Amino acid sequence: MPLEKFGPLGCVIQEDYTLAADEAIAKATGESVFFGDSPRTAQFNGRWEYLKSRGVTGVFLWERYEKFRPLVPHRQLSGTCVARGFHRAAEMSYYNALASGVQIGEAVELAWEPIYTGSRVYVGKGQLSGEGSVGSWAAQWLAGVNGVGGVCRRGKYGSADLTLDNEPWAVKNSDRGDVMPSELLAECQRHTLSGHRVRNNTEIADALASRFGVARCWNTLFGNRNSDGFSVPSGRGAHCQAIIGVFVRKDGGTGFVETNSWGPNMPGGPRILRYAGGELTLPSGCYGVTAENYQRAQQDRWWEAHCLSLRIGQEYR
């Protein structure tokens, strides 16, 4: 299937970028960047297997997300998938923490645009020409390494009008030498995230079972949903998306739910997910993927995935 049918990609995946970001985040936090090793998240190792042993057949982050607002799919027209994937994962983590009482605060709508500009300009130092960004740069920006980064609620910050989705602003202000308004930088720095790299399907499943959203970047694209709501690999192309659900398949294996950033009709096909727990209607832009197809995608040397959470005390109140 021609890649053009999938729309713009906009993700750069290189091992050296990822390793450099791992080192920077670990140095800033004083602990391992990896989900299974960090004191913040190692307690969640084995969480998915534990829930399954208690009869749980699925953890779907959008269910608690939608207690606050409907899940509206991103609709990128330029190469902004990295920022959108990390944004969606961050909002999923934040809203789920609010719904479960882990954090007390306001479920504001976060803006994805500073993640794009910040990752390209402030972390990447303008190394990339054209459009697109690097997942590990986005992770470093959100962590607020070197005193810059984080997330902000939608609104106006000096010359930056981020009241509504503003992809033209993000793209226009993401070249070498561009700067964000000081008001925007200050607001982001007040709301930084903890990011933990997940290294395999087990850690991805444990992160989701612990209600952390996951952003993943790799070189495999998935096509339209089949009659059970699953998509299969259909081509190569560097893309970043959010993983927002984990479930038990009808055959007993593990499945994941991803959300795309190409609007409500990508992918196409039936939106009914059939799994061990019965049937549910997937949100627009979402689809199921088997763990085995995830493993195929992860055979590429260059891939990365990060779970995210807004730090306690830096939520919106």
C-alpha positions in Angstrom: 0.0 0.0 0.0 1.6 3.3 -1.0 2.7 5.4 1.9 1.1 8.5 0.5 -2.3 7.1 1.5 -1.3 7.5 5.1 -0.6 11.2 5.1 2.4 13.0 6.6 4.7 11.2 8.9 7.2 13.6 10.6 9.2 11.3 12.9 12.9 10.9 13.0 14.2 7.9 14.9 17.9 7.4 15.5 19.6 5.5 18.2 22.1 8.2 19.0 19.4 10.7 19.7 17.6 8.3 22.0 20.8 7.4 24.0 21.7 11.1 24.4 18.2 11.9 25.7 18.4 8.9 28.1 21.7 10.3 29.5 20.4 13.8 29.8 17.2 12.8 31.6 19.0 10.4 34.0 21.5 13.1 34.8 18.8 15.6 35.6 16.7 13.3 37.7 19.4 11.2 39.3 17.8 7.9 38.5 17.4 5.4 35.7 15.3 6.6 32.7 13.9 3.1 32.2 10.4 2.1 33.3 11.5 -1.2 34.8 14.4 0.2 36.8 13.4 3.7 38.0 12.3 3.9 41.6 9.2 5.9 40.5 7.9 3.1 38.2 9.6 -0.2 39.1 6.8 -0.8 41.6 4.5 -1.3 38.6 6.5 -4.2 37.1 4.2 -7.2 36.6 1.0 -5.0 36.9 -0.6 -6.3 33.7 -0.1 -10.0 34.7 -1.5 -9.2 38.2 -4.6 -7.6 36.8 -5.2 -10.5 34.4 -4.9 -12.9 37.4 -7.7 -11.0 39.0 -10.0 -11.4 35.9 -9.3 -8.0 34.2 -9.5 -8.3 30.4 -8.7 -4.7 29.4 -7.5 -1.4 30.6 -8.7 1.4 28.3 -7.4 4.8 29.2 -9.9 6.8 27.2 -12.7 5.6 29.5 -11.5 7.7 32.4 -10.2 10.4 30.0 -13.8 10.8 28.7 -15.1 11.6 32.2 -13.6 15.0 31.5 -13.9 15.6 27.8 -14.6 13.6 24.6 -11.6 12.0 22.9 -11.3 14.0 19.7 -8.6 12.6 17.3 -5.7 14.8 16.3 -5.7 15.9 12.6 -2.2 16.7 11.5 -1.6 18.2 8.1 2.2 18.7 8.6 4.9 16.6 10.1 3.9 17.1 13.7 3.1 13.5 14.8 5.8 13.4 17.5 4.3 16.3 19.4 0.8 15.0 19.0 1.6 11.4 20.1 3.4 12.7 23.2 0.7 15.2 23.9 -2.0 12.5 23.8 0.0 10.2 26.0 0.5 13.0 28.5 -3.1 13.9 28.6 -4.1 10.3 29.1 -1.8 9.9 32.0 -3.0 13.2 33.6 -6.7 12.6 33.2 -6.4 9.1 34.5 -4.5 10.3 37.5 -7.2 12.8 38.2 -10.0 10.3 37.8 -8.3 7.8 40.2 -7.4 10.4 42.8 -3.7 10.1 42.4 -3.6 13.8 41.5 -6.0 16.5 42.6 -6.4 19.3 40.1 -8.1 20.6 37.0 -8.5 18.6 33.8 -7.3 21.4 31.5 -6.8 20.9 27.8 -3.1 20.7 27.1 -1.5 22.3 24.0 0.6 20.1 21.8 2.3 22.9 19.8 5.1 23.8 22.3 6.2 20.2 22.4 6.9 20.4 18.6 8.7 23.7 18.8 10.5 22.9 22.0 11.7 19.5 20.9 13.0 20.9 17.5 14.5 24.2 18.7 15.3 24.0 22.3 16.4 20.4 22.6 17.3 19.6 19.0 19.1 23.0 18.5 17.6 23.3 15.0 19.4 20.3 13.6 16.4 19.2 11.6 15.4 20.9 8.4 11.9 20.7 7.0 9.3 19.2 9.2 9.2 16.5 11.8 10.8 15.9 15.2 12.4 13.2 17.4 10.6 11.2 20.1 13.5 11.3 22.5 13.7 15.1 22.1 10.1 15.4 23.0 10.6 13.3 26.1 13.5 15.5 27.1 11.5 18.7 26.5 8.6 17.4 28.6 10.9 16.5 31.4 12.1 20.1 31.6 15.8 19.2 31.3 18.2 22.2 31.5 15.4 24.4 32.8 13.3 24.5 29.6 10.3 22.3 28.8 7.0 21.0 30.1 3.4 21.4 29.0 0.9 24.3 29.1 -2.9 24.6 29.0 -4.5 26.1 25.9 -4.5 29.9 25.9 -2.7 33.0 24.8 1.0 33.5 25.8 2.3 36.7 24.4 2.4 36.4 20.6 1.5 32.7 20.7 -2.3 32.1 20.4 -2.7 28.5 21.4 -6.4 28.8 22.3 -7.3 26.4 19.5 -5.3 23.8 17.5 -2.6 25.9 15.7 -0.4 23.8 13.6 0.7 26.7 11.4 2.1 28.4 14.5 4.0 25.3 15.5 5.6 24.8 12.1 6.4 28.5 11.6 8.2 28.8 14.9 10.3 25.6 14.8 13.4 26.6 12.8 16.9 27.3 14.1 16.9 30.6 16.0 13.2 30.7 16.7 12.1 31.4 20.2 8.9 31.1 22.2 7.4 34.0 24.1 8.8 34.2 27.6 5.3 33.8 29.1 5.0 30.4 27.3 8.4 29.1 28.4 7.6 30.0 32.0 4.2 28.3 31.9 5.7 25.1 30.5 8.4 25.0 33.1 5.8 25.0 35.9 4.3 21.8 34.6 6.9 19.2 33.7 6.5 15.5 33.3 8.3 12.3 34.3 9.2 10.3 31.3 10.3 6.6 31.4 11.4 4.7 28.4 9.6 1.3 28.0 11.8 -1.2 26.3 9.5 -4.1 25.3 5.9 -5.2 25.2 5.9 -6.3 28.8 6.9 -2.8 30.0 4.4 -1.2 27.6 1.6 -3.4 29.0 2.6 -2.7 32.6 2.7 1.1 31.9 -0.8 1.0 30.4 -2.1 -1.3 33.2 -0.8 1.3 35.6 -2.7 4.0 33.7 0.2 5.8 32.1 -0.2 6.8 28.5 2.6 5.7 26.2 4.0 7.5 23.1 5.8 5.3 20.6 7.9 6.0 17.5 8.9 3.4 14.9 9.1 2.6 11.3 5.9 0.5 10.8 2.6 1.8 9.6 -0.7 0.0 10.2 -3.6 -0.2 7.7 -7.4 -0.4 8.0 -9.1 -2.3 10.8 -10.5 -5.8 10.1 -13.8 -7.2 11.3 -12.4 -7.6 14.9 -11.1 -4.0 15.0 -7.4 -4.9 14.5 -4.9 -3.4 12.0 -1.9 -5.1 10.6 1.4 -3.8 9.3 0.9 -2.3 5.9 4.1 -0.4 5.1 7.2 1.4 6.4 7.3 5.0 7.5 8.6 6.7 10.6 5.6 7.7 12.7 4.7 8.5 16.3 1.4 7.7 18.0 0.0 7.2 21.4 -0.8 3.8 22.9 -3.9 4.1 25.1 -5.1 0.6 25.9 -4.1 -3.0 26.6 -6.4 -6.0 26.6 -6.6 -9.8 26.4 -7.4 -11.1 22.9 -10.0 -13.8 22.3 -7.1 -16.2 21.7 -5.6 -15.3 25.1 -2.8 -13.2 23.7 -2.2 -9.5 24.4 -3.4 -6.7 22.3 -2.9 -2.9 22.4 -5.0 0.1 21.3 -3.3 2.9 19.4 -4.7 6.3 18.4 -3.6 7.9 15.2 -3.1 11.7 14.4 -4.6 11.7 10.9 -8.2 12.6 11.7 -11.3 10.5 12.5 -11.2 8.3 9.4 -7.7 7.0 9.5 -7.7 4.1 9.7 -10.9 3.0 8.1 -12.9 -0.2 8.8 -15.1 -1.4 11.6 -14.6 0.3 14.9 -15.9 -2.6 17.0 -13.0 -4.2 19.0 -13.7 -7.9 19.7 -11.6 -9.2 22.6 -11.8 -11.6 25.6 -14.0 -9.1 27.5 -16.6 -8.9 24.8 -17.0 -6.0 22.4 -16.5 -2.3 22.6 -16.6 0.6 20.2 -13.2 2.1 19.7 -12.9 5.9 19.7 -12.4 7.6 16.3 -8.9 7.2 14.9 -8.1 4.1 17.1 -7.4 0.5 16.3 -6.2 -2.7 17.9 -2.8 -4.3 17.3 -1.5 -7.7 18.4 1.6 -8.0 20.6 3.1 -10.1 17.9 2.8 -7.3 15.3 4.3 -5.0 17.9 7.3 -7.3 18.1 7.6 -7.3 14.3 7.7 -3.5 14.4 10.3 -3.5 17.1 12.7 -5.6 15.0 13.9 -2.4 13.5 17.0 -1.0 15.2 15.5 2.4 15.6 12.4 2.5 17.7 11.4 4.0 21.1 8.5 4.3 23.4 8.0 6.4 26.5 5.3 6.4 29.3 4.6 9.9 30.7 3.1 11.3 33.9 2.6 14.9 35.1 4.6 15.3 38.3 2.8 15.5 41.6 2.6 19.2 42.6 2.8 20.4 39.0 -0.7 19.7 38.0 -3.2 22.4 37.2 -5.3 23.7 40.1 
